[in-house]
């Protein structure tokens, strides 16, 4: 069976690596051109492209999958399957009609739950106990295609979005290989998604990381974990500076007796009142500095009990 792999780092890289190790070699790898990054705006190479090149697999890096010349090259492969893993561009009918069998997408949630751009973060924010990876047909409606196969995993206590992402990637490679095997053997069965169970998630912006101290402690805990590593949960200090929050802990304080956002401890521990309880900040990051333990931050922060942290909507 002939297939083309399309994807972007970091999600696609371990999936392609697994497929190559398992002997499932694509006819072609397609990945977007490397973009300038960082303060120096340097253009690095794509990890997906490098991996394919080392394996001797041809690589194309079009500016857009809508480009007519690219579509002609893709059509000449005469692929049975396109396998997409976080390509980052909406796919049109002219693209979807090219493979003989199907265009498949690897999506890090249990569809139809969390269709959209941020399924990993959304699973933590929603307090889901179970999530996973789904491989489904690509259709014009986002993440709405019939499901070929899926793999489940529990969301672990205290797990951040970054940690969960890493585990879902490790599930995705074997699942992708299983999907290709089912199609090659003629055993592929597709199941329509249940429209009653559909949820959607949006792309995150930097401001989405702002902590609302008027929320319950458990929701703040999920917010901190769901925003780690990006956009990172944050609040504002009494002077207006931003304080990023990497790790937090809910505390059994039934009635903090203070307005949400008020510091309840600010010497060796950084404890903040929230709705009906309190949260301890364990790992924080002052503006333009590295992440550090809250106790280290407090040594030079000059914060006092009763001071107010920002982030509570007016």
Order of alpha helices (4+ residues) and beta strands (2+ residues): beta-alpha-beta-beta-beta-alpha-beta-alpha-beta-alpha-beta-beta-alpha-beta-beta-alpha-beta-alpha-beta-beta-beta-beta-beta-beta-alpha
